[in-house]
Amino acid sequence: MAEVDLLDFLRDCKRLAIQALGTNAGKPAEGGLARWKHLVIHGYRLEDDHSYRETENRLRCFSELREILELDLNDVPDFSTIYKSFDRFNMTIWRALLRISAEQLPQSGHAALDSTFFKRGHASSYYLQRANRDVQTLKVTTLTDTESLAVLDLQCSVEWKHDTKLGPQVVRRNADDLLSVAADKGFHDWMSKFEFYTLDVDPLVLERGSSLETVGHNALIRDAGYSQRWMSETSYSTTKRSLGSAVRAQFWYREFREIVLMFAISNIEQVCEKL
């Protein structure tokens, strides 16, 4: 992916954050910054790879950032406020930002379903022992448009649930916008395929086995568009090259939100490239 102008990224992030929040984009009743500003600040934090304290310092130092965020120097939030605001927005808000960012790119109705892993060992070994945390990677199952590489939706799991459990969850949430879904043998079971058909989504899923019937079925699936499944792997590579392959947060629910935000940022970067 080509390098994206940071100010252009922030302008697009601002526009989409306001759309994602809708009528809740303004200031909360108890006062403070408008909600959209917090979303953009977190997008900037991950995009430019800063800690919470570094993010506060950068906002204080660069007037161009404050201008886009409509912040006076005295209004720049403390790093602890930025940290706490990440908890304030539940997963539905981050999913809304992901979905709206994907809608800025061409939608073909044909998607690839696949899984990847993100490291979660960023925390110190002392914290890992104290939290009794031994799972070092998160499993992430994504739905990627095969034309634009836009990530439409995703499902995270600490427990590494089987693909046949995670895949249908993602497809079910987006069935109204899908014509077909391409996935490898790990996502194949008859119950999932039957559900896809009932949702009016064509399952381009390879079957396991070596019988003549299975070989023939898989050949037909490949001819029907299964080969586009590699687009999901390209989206993983693009996102991890740009934002890294590890999450920074320490708690699992913050890690899930961070991953959704990372893929939303990747979508926004593509939007910036096309402008």
C-alpha positions, 0 to 999 in steps of 0.5 A: 500500500502506498504511503497515505498523507496523514492529514488526508487520512484524518479528514476522511476519518473525521467524516466517517466517524461522524457518520458512524455515530450519527445523532450521537456524534456531538458532546455527551450530556455530561460535557467534554469532547464531542464523541467523533473527536475521540474516535478520530484521535484513536484512529490517529493513535493507531495510524501513526503508532503512538502511545496514549502519552505520545498522542497527547503530546503530538496533539499539543505540538501540531496545530494542523492536527488540532485544526482538523479535530477542531481543538483549541490547545487548552482542549487537548485531552489528557492521555489518561482521558484518551485511554479511558475513552477507548472503553466508553465506545462499545463494539457496535460503534467500532463495527459501525465505523468499519462498515461505513469505511468499507462502504466508501469502496466498491461493493461487488456482493462477492466476498471471501471468508478467511481467518488470520491471527494477531499476536497479543504478547505485547504486554510485559511478561509480568502482566501476563503472569499476573493476569494468568494469560497464556493465549498468545494470539487472537483468531480473527475471521473476516469477510472481505469484498473480492473486488475492493479488498474492503473488510466488511465485517469480522469476528474475534475469538480468544478461544480459537473457535472452529471456522465453521462456528465463526464463519456463519456468524459473520455471513449471517450479519451481512447476508442482505448485501452478499451474493456469494462467499468463497471459503476454504475447506476449514469452513465446510460443513453441511449445516453452514452451507445449508444456512448460507443457501437459506440466506440466499448466499451462494457458498463457494466452499471447498469440500474435504475428501478425495472421492470423485464426487468431491473432486468434481464439486471442488472443480466446479466451485473453483470455476465459479469464483473460488479463486478470489478467496486469496483477496482476504489474504491480501487484505491481511498482508496490507493491514499488517504491513501498515499497522503491525501484526500485534495488538497493543491493548492488555484486556481482551475486550480492548484487543477486540475493539483495536482489531476492528479499528485496525481494519477500519483504518486499513479501509480508510487508507484505501479510500485516501489512495483512491481520492 
